């Protein structure tokens, strides 16, 4: 569970199962790609308001997940095209 700046001025809460791949402090200040126009979803008693985009591949018999992380020069709230 974490909050991100989506450019709206209000923090957005997203729940994601990425903890086994990323420690929370490694994502602070990073610019991630997320889908934000999904319906709100309750998970584990919390509301999730979006979904992070990642790439997944099995390597050496283990699933590896890599979040799509953009250059820090991309401002929060920019749209993909």
Secondary structure as the mmCIF struct_conf table of DSSP 4:
data_model
#
loop_
_struct_conf.conf_type_id
_struct_conf.id
_struct_conf.beg_label_comp_id
_struct_conf.beg_label_asym_id
_struct_conf.beg_label_seq_id
_struct_conf.end_label_comp_id
_struct_conf.end_label_asym_id
_struct_conf.end_label_seq_id
STRN STRN1 UNK A 2 UNK A 4
BEND BEND1 UNK A 7 UNK A 10
STRN STRN2 UNK A 12 UNK A 14
BEND BEND2 UNK A 17 UNK A 17
TURN_TY1_P TURN_TY1_P1 UNK A 19 UNK A 21
HELX_RH_3T_P HELX_RH_3T_P1 UNK A 24 UNK A 26
TURN_TY1_P TURN_TY1_P2 UNK A 27 UNK A 29
STRN STRN3 UNK A 31 UNK A 32
STRN STRN4 UNK A 34 UNK A 35
BEND BEND3 UNK A 38 UNK A 38
HELX_LH_PP_P HELX_LH_PP_P1 UNK A 39 UNK A 40
STRN STRN5 UNK A 41 UNK A 43
TURN_TY1_P TURN_TY1_P3 UNK A 44 UNK A 45
STRN STRN6 UNK A 46 UNK A 48
STRN STRN7 UNK A 51 UNK A 52
STRN STRN8 UNK A 54 UNK A 59
TURN_TY1_P TURN_TY1_P4 UNK A 60 UNK A 61
STRN STRN9 UNK A 62 UNK A 67
STRN STRN10 UNK A 69 UNK A 70
TURN_TY1_P TURN_TY1_P5 UNK A 72 UNK A 73
BEND BEND4 UNK A 74 UNK A 74
HELX_LH_PP_P HELX_LH_PP_P2 UNK A 75 UNK A 75
TURN_TY1_P TURN_TY1_P6 UNK A 76 UNK A 77
HELX_LH_PP_P HELX_LH_PP_P3 UNK A 78 UNK A 80
#
